[in-house]
Structures are given as structure tokens and as C-alpha cells.
């Protein structure tokens, strides 16, 4: 697929960034071709926030819009890199590979993204993990043809940037770090589309105070060398604080909302059972036609093409059939999802604190929650139900990741302070003081007063056990 030297400028109107423009240069025309590719267009049918629209009706934006926004931010950050490094030292090839990676970073997401990945992890489905699917798309599909027609071997460089656990240089840190183009888009876009008034940031001021500097790194006490990375001037300390706190607040208010997590659990248990029965040859019991993309993928999950035929619209379009399933669990769960009849949450942490009192030591609270959660999980395992009677949900969000030698300085937010460079946490009492947000809930999918009593009695018993009574 040959690319001409010049093309026609293109533009997209975006609700967050206004105009996202692609100029007539050969590079940006190549990016425009990527956007028109079948794998990228599929992202129009994968929503960014999955089931969050059950709580925030406006949260219907897609991975397609988000990916364009990430590219917009990456290009803005890269211009900052070029300004500080200078034309003579700026590496155009690395820059273009990183910008392309920013555009393509989410191209492998499946339907309802992380909920689908959880099913894949449980059933060991090769093409349910979006990083693996992205890697395959970039290396093996028409996307690879477009990239390698632009520069031979570019598909490999882009895939390597996206697949790396830590950024290799300041160019790739634009794609993935604690202050990257991805976060800068989704925290603003998700805030706008949900309508929440939390998490506002001063992006203009942050970027205006963003600089590049060489930072030493090493192993233990031994310095190995230095690496160029983003740093913020001292004028941006409070803006950086707001950025960290704002991102953190999105988790309890949006991403970890109890109704959203409840819908994700319904989806998980519904499609885990669907996949299991199809793989056992019982597609007729499930209620799907054999040509349904879900059934086709379940029968052969090792096909990239089958994985790419899945998106949110396929799931929504299949719910009517699943509601008529001969399998009682599938029909009931499908109806719950379609009609938004979601299981109510019982917050284990709240239940524990009701037993212990508001002034209980944190260690005692954590021990009580852990024992309660473990006991309820073991009880479910003992029952042996095809769909568990109690669903345990646990997760946490750390507000800011501390410096680690294996991730290096490229993954930190560094501030100029008293003539040196320090980690944001060292100069921000607010960032230092924030404790991780911990989520520990249980859901009872099918109304049962006896099970609610079981949960509360378990909490009471395990709280006493934690106290040593």
C-alpha cells in the first residue's frame, strides 16, 4: 500500500479538543489512513466507559474518540519535547513512532473492555487481553501494511512501544507514564461526558510549565547514567497536585461506582457461562445462533479475526436472544443487564466499621475486611453453584506510584525545587497524605434475604475474630 508524498489536510471536530487536524505531510496522511482502517473504525463500537452510562447517561463516548484525543495530546506534548531538545537533537523517527503508538494504543480493546478481559483471564482466552490483541493488529493486519509502507519496520517499533512495561525514553513517555497523553485525555473526556464536577485540571498551565531535563538513574547506590525526561517547574506544583488528586477522585466517583461495578459483574457471569456452554457444544441451550459472533469466538477464541468481530453492539444485539435462553441463569442475567435490574451492593468496609466504630484502628479494619471477604469467597466455593450466589468484588487505586528502580525516573512526576529535581510526593503534603482507595463489596445477584443475613453475620463473626474475641 504505497503512500504518496502529499495528501489533503483532514480535520475532525471533537467535543473536548475542538479541532483535531491532520496536515498534508506524508506522516499525518499515513495516520489518517490508519484511522480509516477496519480495526481502528471498530473502536467506534466500543465505548470508553463500558457500563458507566447506567449511572451517567452521557457517558457514551467511544474508544475511537478517546484514541483521537490521545493523539492530539501526544502531538502537543511532543512539540514541547522538540522545543526543549532543539531541532538538531530531536529524533523525528522516535517521535513519529511514539505519536503513532499514541493513536493506536487502544486498538485491541474488546467489548466492554476490562470486563471482557476478566472473562478471558478466567477462561484463558488468548484474544481477550487488549494489549495482546493490539500487538497482533499492529504487527499482522492491514495496520502493519500501512505502517511498513511508510517506513519499513515501523509496525515493530510501534508495537514495541505499546507493549513496553516502562517508557524507554522521553518520546515513549508521552505514550505511557504517570503524566502521559492517555491520562490527560481520559480524565478530561470522562469528566466532561459523565458530567461530574470532580477532577478538573489546569492542563494549559501544566504544559506551559513542562520542561525536559537529564535525570540520573542507577541501581542501588550506583549511578548507571542519565536519561532525559519531563519535569515541571516549581510554579506547577499546585497544578500537579490537582492533576494527581483529580485522577484519583475519578475512581471512587466514576470507575468504581457501585452500580457500574454491579453491571460489570452481571456481564462477567453472564458471558462466562455463555462461553463455557458454547465450548461444551451447547450453543442451542445458550440461545444464540451458531453464526452469532459471540458463539463463533467462543468456539474458536484463538482466531484474531473472530476477536475483531466482537464489540459492544454485538453484545447489546445479542441480549434479546440470550433472554430467551433455555438456561435459566443465562436468561435471568441477560434480562438483568438489558433492563438494568442490577444487584445491590453491600459494602464490607462500611459493615465492618459499623461493628468496630468510626475510631477503630486501620489495621483492625483491614484485617476484618480481609477475613470477611475470604470467608464469603470460601462459602461460595463450597456451594458449587454454576453462577455463585454471592459475588465478591475487590480492587484498589493508589493515588500516586512511588519511585521504583525498575520503572525509573521516566515514570515519575518530577518538580524543580530548591535548585534540584524531586519527586512530587516529596514536596506535596496532599499527595503524601492520600491513602489508597480500597473497594470491598459483595453483591447478591438473585434477591435472597437469607444471604444478606449470612453476609452480615459473617462480618460480625470475622470482626470478633480479628479483635481476638
Buried (B, 14 or more C-beta within 10 A) or exposed (E): EEBEEEBEEBEBEBEBBEEBEBBEEEBBBBBBBBBEBEBBEBBBBBBBBBBBBBBBEEBEBBBBBBBBBBBBBBBBBBEBBBEBBEEEEBBEEBBBBBBBBBBBBBBBBBBBBEBBBBBBEEBEBBBBBBBBBBBBBBBEBBBBBBBBBBBEEBBBBBBBBBBEEBBBBBBBBBBBBBBBBBBBBBBBBBBBBBEBEBBBBBBEBBBEBBBBBBBEBEEEEEEEEEBBBBBBEEEBBEBBBBBBBBBBBBBBBBBBBBBBBBBBBBBBBBBBBBBBBBBEEEBEBBBBEEEBBBBBBBBEBEBBEBBBBBBBBBBEEBBEBBBEBEBEBBBBBBBBBEEEEBBEBBBBBEBBBBBBEEEBEEEBBBBBBBBBBEBBBEBBEEEEEEBBBBBBBBEEBEBBEEBEEEBBBBBBBBBBBEEEBBBBBEBBEBBEEBEEBBBBBBBBBEEEEEBBEBBBEBBBBBBEBBEEE
